[in-house]
């Protein structure tokens, strides 16, 4: 079961969910809200990963937000001091999941599966 937060309040990226624009998350040049339908495979992959990490059924993982993001570089907003990344804009997305009261940020590049950014 997929669910997304709507209505009023703030989304995972710090933007107001009642507006059409979104505040870009750290490491992003641009961001906008996106339909979960556009990221169905990526959402399923992130939910499966979160459920496995926490040892819970996938139904206990909720989608709290989804953003279409242009990442500022190849680190996709999750830089690692031990790695070099391309210094070019990268089209991607940010999924925010909630499991057991904790928010998880899954970053991704268009066409590729997401990864958990643990920064």
Residue pairs with C-beta under 8 A, 6 or more apart in sequence:
1 59
2 36
2 43
2 47
2 63
3 62
3 63
4 36
4 63
4 64
4 65
4 66
5 11
5 17
5 63
5 64
5 65
6 17
7 17
7 18
8 16
8 17
8 18
9 16
9 17
10 16
10 17
11 17
11 22
11 33
11 64
11 65
11 67
11 96
12 25
12 64
12 65
12 67
12 94
12 96
12 103
12 105
13 22
13 23
13 24
13 25
13 31
13 65
13 67
13 94
13 96
14 23
14 25
15 21
15 22
15 23
15 31
15 33
17 33
17 65
20 32
20 33
21 32
22 31
22 32
22 33
22 67
23 31
24 30
24 31
24 69
25 31
25 67
25 69
25 77
25 94
25 105
26 77
27 71
27 72
27 73
27 75
27 76
27 77
27 78
27 79
28 69
28 70
28 71
28 72
28 77
28 94
29 70
29 71
29 72
29 89
30 69
30 70
31 67
31 68
31 69
31 70
31 94
32 67
32 68
33 66
33 67
33 68
34 66
34 67
34 68
34 93
35 66
36 43
36 63
36 66
38 68
39 66
39 93
39 95
41 113
42 93
42 95
42 106
42 108
42 113
42 114
43 63
43 66
43 95
45 113
45 114
46 95
46 97
46 104
46 106
46 114
46 116
47 58
47 61
47 63
47 97
48 58
49 106
49 114
49 116
50 61
50 97
50 99
50 104
50 106
50 116
51 57
51 58
51 60
51 61
51 99
53 116
54 60
54 61
54 99
54 100
56 99
56 100
60 99
60 100
61 97
61 98
61 99
62 97
62 98
62 99
63 95
63 96
63 97
63 98
64 96
64 97
64 98
64 103
65 94
65 95
65 96
66 93
66 94
66 95
66 96
67 93
67 94
68 93
69 77
69 91
69 92
69 93
69 94
70 89
70 90
70 91
70 92
71 77
71 89
71 90
71 91
71 92
71 107
71 109
72 89
73 79
73 85
73 86
73 87
73 88
73 89
73 90
74 85
74 86
74 87
74 88
74 90
75 83
75 85
76 90
76 92
76 107
76 108
76 109
76 115
76 117
77 94
77 107
77 117
78 105
78 107
78 115
78 117
78 118
78 119
79 85
79 119
90 109
91 109
91 110
92 107
92 108
92 109
92 110
93 107
93 108
93 110
93 114
94 105
94 106
94 107
94 108
95 105
95 106
95 108
95 114
96 103
96 104
96 105
96 106
97 103
97 104
97 106
98 104
104 116
105 116
105 117
106 114
106 115
106 116
106 117
107 114
107 115
107 117
108 114
108 115
